[in-house]
Amino acid sequence: MNMTVNSLRPAGLMAIDREMARQHGDALASFENAGETAKVIANSLKRTGRLLLLGMGGSHAVGRAMEPFYRELGVDAVALPLSEQLNQSLPLAGRTILMTSQSGESAEVLRFLSEAGISEGSKPEDVFGLTLEAGSTMARILPNLVGAGGTEHAFAATRSLTVTFALHAAILAALGEDQQPALTLLAHPQVPDLSTALDAMRDVSTIVTSGRRMQGVAEAIALGLTELSRLPCYSLEGGQLRHGPMEMLGPKVGIVLFRAKEATSELVARMARDAAQAGSPVVVFDASGEPPVDGIVSVPVTASSGMAAIFALLPAAQCFMVEFAASRVADAGTPVRSSKITRSE
């Protein structure tokens, strides 16, 4: 039976399946291996009190997801696309810089290093990298947290997201925050039944993802949905979705929401109700532990907040992303206009 299923599954999605099958083990190893470098980054953050998170694509989505957690610890954290920093720069002085690139070789990374005058042996203060590739240009030049398991080869970020979140969890732990709930969920990942959620999106022509505190996760999944399904899926923070874009809602516009056990949970529930009343199919990936919203497709996961909520929501959302694409594109997972490492701006 498995051979039959595999023979029908696109090679690109099989590659993603392999990455996802090992992502939690690699993430746990990444956390354990972060050790001294995570402490160095934490000490930099204690000294500067300001953080600039730079990345592109999924790496930027990770930065967006991490902003509220660093802010909660008193760090003035801002996440920017690296391309924006290159062309509309924030001052770097007095900030800790965390530049994320799973390959360590993207065009923007190389340009940033060049324009900042950072080269091998220069030992820049308060500038660090997060990567999966220990042999990359970025890893050679900057002090780096290197994720376990090496480069992610499948198109669309899955394992690289989970591993990079684990590296951030190590930094938060070095800052004194208890990460045991997050590690427990990494050790015991759960993927609930997604059939009802997938059926709800059967006839949509686009998906808009949204969240409040979990907005970065919503952005990561929207990117993957677009890359794999080739449909114009995108993300809007919950408040931003309220301010005008609700005019687009209707049967062809699916809404996928992310809800955790925290103060913004009721805002997400209200959006679910209102989007459904406007005629859009709505799915809520729900780590709030609260009763599901009446009449809304809910995908419940372990009730959790903070980093634990990310690790509770991500496996289910990734599987939804992959299977939605598989239902839309015969060769999902094989890029036709993009490459895994973007080498031009």
Secondary structure by P-SEA (a helix, b strand, c coil): caaaaaaaccaaaaaaaaaaacaaaaaaaaaaaccaaaaaaaaaaaaccbbbbbbcaaaaaaaaaaaaaaaaaccbbbbbccccccccccccccbbbbbbbcccccaaaaaaaaaacccccccccccccccccccccccccccccccccccccccccaaaaaaaaaaaaaaaaaacccaaaaaaaaabbbbccaaaaaaaaccccbbbbbbccaaaaaaaaaaaaaaaccccccccccccccccccccccccbbbbbbbccccaaaaaaaaaaaaaaaccbbbbbccccccccccccccccccccaaaaaaacaaaaaaaaaaaaaacccccccccccccccccc
